[in-house]
Amino acid sequence: MTKNRHPSGIKMSKDAIKIVATKTPKPPRNEPAIRVVMMPRDTNGEGSIFGGVILSYIDQAAYVEALRQAPHRYVTVSMKEVVFKEPVRVGDVLSLYGQATRIGRTSMTISVKVMAGRFSNPTEIARVTEAEVVMVAIGDNCEPREIEMD
């Protein structure tokens, strides 16, 4: 069997290289994965929405997109840097858009964009943040399982 070298220096067989190959994600939707009205219970000491609440919604939007791509159970394994560009206030309507950017054998990378429709000015839409979330499909034993596409 011919051996190849992965960029990390690990020797891999041709069969291992096939396993690493990615699947093609479904095209993006023009509608948000989720839409949520921000409530007073979600505020921090400064009166804006607590960042952890928004992170939770990012995680949920990534999960919804993962399910749209392939119906399995998923867990979040990582979320890349999240920078909050604009504050979110009570009454704002958050729209979270998810799009799978990579589907591997057991994991899926999802880009999530967060937009806020302003309560104070309904025609204003602010880009609040974005994140890259990696989800892993799991089986009944909570171990990683292969993502099977329709």
C-alpha positions as CSV (number, residue, x, y, z in Angstrom):
1,M,0.0,0.0,0.0
2,T,1.4,3.4,-1.0
3,K,2.0,5.8,1.9
4,N,1.3,9.5,1.7
5,R,2.3,12.3,4.1
6,H,-0.4,14.5,5.6
7,P,0.7,18.2,5.9
8,S,1.1,17.6,9.6
9,G,3.8,15.0,8.9
10,I,1.6,12.0,9.8
11,K,1.8,9.1,7.3
12,M,-1.5,8.2,5.9
13,S,-2.7,5.4,3.6
14,K,-4.7,6.0,0.4
15,D,-7.8,4.7,2.3
16,A,-7.3,7.3,5.1
17,I,-7.1,10.1,2.5
18,K,-10.5,9.0,1.2
19,I,-12.0,9.3,4.7
20,V,-10.8,12.9,5.0
21,A,-12.6,13.9,1.8
22,T,-15.5,16.4,2.4
23,K,-19.1,16.2,1.2
24,T,-20.8,19.1,-0.6
25,P,-23.1,21.2,1.6
26,K,-26.6,22.1,0.5
27,P,-26.9,25.6,-0.8
28,P,-27.7,28.4,1.7
29,R,-31.2,29.5,2.6
30,N,-32.4,33.0,2.4
31,E,-34.2,32.8,5.7
32,P,-32.7,32.7,9.2
33,A,-32.1,29.4,11.0
34,I,-33.7,31.1,14.1
35,R,-35.2,34.5,15.0
36,V,-35.5,35.7,18.6
37,V,-36.8,38.8,20.4
38,M,-34.4,40.0,23.1
39,M,-36.0,40.2,26.5
40,P,-35.2,42.1,29.8
41,R,-34.1,38.9,31.5
42,D,-31.2,38.6,29.0
43,T,-29.5,41.9,30.0
44,N,-26.1,42.4,31.6
45,G,-25.1,45.1,34.1
46,E,-24.7,47.6,31.3
47,G,-28.3,47.2,30.1
48,S,-27.3,45.5,26.8
49,I,-27.9,41.8,26.1
50,F,-25.4,39.5,27.8
51,G,-22.9,38.0,25.3
52,G,-23.5,34.5,26.6
53,V,-27.1,34.6,25.6
54,I,-26.1,35.4,22.0
55,L,-23.4,32.6,22.1
56,S,-26.2,30.2,23.1
57,Y,-28.3,31.3,20.1
58,I,-25.3,31.0,17.8
59,D,-24.9,27.4,19.0
60,Q,-28.6,26.7,18.4
61,A,-28.5,28.2,14.9
62,A,-25.5,26.0,14.0
63,Y,-27.4,23.0,15.3
64,V,-30.5,23.9,13.1
65,E,-28.2,24.2,10.0
66,A,-26.5,20.9,10.8
67,L,-29.9,19.2,11.0
68,R,-30.9,20.8,7.7
69,Q,-27.7,19.3,6.1
70,A,-28.1,15.8,7.5
71,P,-30.5,14.7,10.2
72,H,-28.3,13.3,13.0
73,R,-27.6,14.2,16.7
74,Y,-24.8,16.8,17.0
75,V,-22.7,18.2,19.7
76,T,-20.6,21.4,19.5
77,V,-16.9,20.9,19.7
78,S,-15.6,24.4,19.0
79,M,-16.6,28.0,18.3
80,K,-14.0,30.2,16.7
81,E,-13.4,33.8,17.9
82,V,-16.6,35.8,18.3
83,V,-16.3,39.5,18.2
84,F,-19.3,41.6,19.2
85,K,-19.4,44.5,16.8
86,E,-22.6,46.2,17.9
87,P,-24.6,46.1,21.2
88,V,-27.9,44.3,21.2
89,R,-30.7,45.9,23.3
90,V,-34.1,44.7,24.7
91,G,-36.7,44.5,22.0
92,D,-34.2,44.0,19.2
93,V,-35.0,41.0,17.0
94,L,-32.0,38.8,16.3
95,S,-31.9,36.8,13.0
96,L,-29.2,34.1,13.0
97,Y,-28.2,32.8,9.6
98,G,-26.4,29.4,9.4
99,Q,-24.5,28.0,6.4
100,A,-22.5,24.8,6.3
101,T,-19.1,25.6,4.8
102,R,-17.5,22.1,5.2
103,I,-18.8,18.6,5.9
104,G,-16.3,16.0,6.7
105,R,-16.7,12.4,7.7
106,T,-18.0,13.1,11.3
107,S,-17.8,16.9,11.6
108,M,-19.4,19.9,10.0
109,T,-18.2,23.5,10.0
110,I,-21.0,26.1,10.1
111,S,-20.8,29.8,9.6
112,V,-23.3,31.8,11.6
113,K,-24.1,35.4,11.0
114,V,-26.1,37.4,13.6
115,M,-28.1,40.4,12.5
116,A,-30.2,42.7,14.8
117,G,-33.4,44.4,13.7
118,R,-33.5,47.5,16.0
119,F,-36.6,48.0,18.2
120,S,-35.8,51.7,18.2
121,N,-35.7,51.9,14.4
122,P,-37.3,48.9,12.6
123,T,-35.7,49.7,9.3
124,E,-32.2,49.5,10.8
125,I,-30.4,46.1,10.5
126,A,-27.1,45.9,12.3
127,R,-24.5,43.1,11.8
128,V,-23.8,42.1,15.4
129,T,-21.3,39.3,15.1
130,E,-20.5,36.1,13.3
131,A,-18.9,32.8,14.3
132,E,-17.6,29.5,12.9
133,V,-19.0,26.6,14.8
134,V,-17.8,23.0,14.5
135,M,-20.4,20.3,15.2
136,V,-19.8,16.6,15.4
137,A,-22.4,14.0,14.6
138,I,-22.9,11.4,17.4
139,G,-24.6,8.0,17.6
140,D,-26.6,6.4,20.4
141,N,-23.4,5.7,22.3
142,C,-22.4,9.4,22.2
143,E,-19.4,8.5,20.0
144,P,-18.7,10.3,16.7
145,R,-20.5,8.8,13.8
146,E,-20.3,9.3,10.0
147,I,-22.5,12.0,8.6
148,E,-24.8,10.5,6.0
149,M,-26.1,12.9,3.4
150,D,-29.5,12.5,1.7
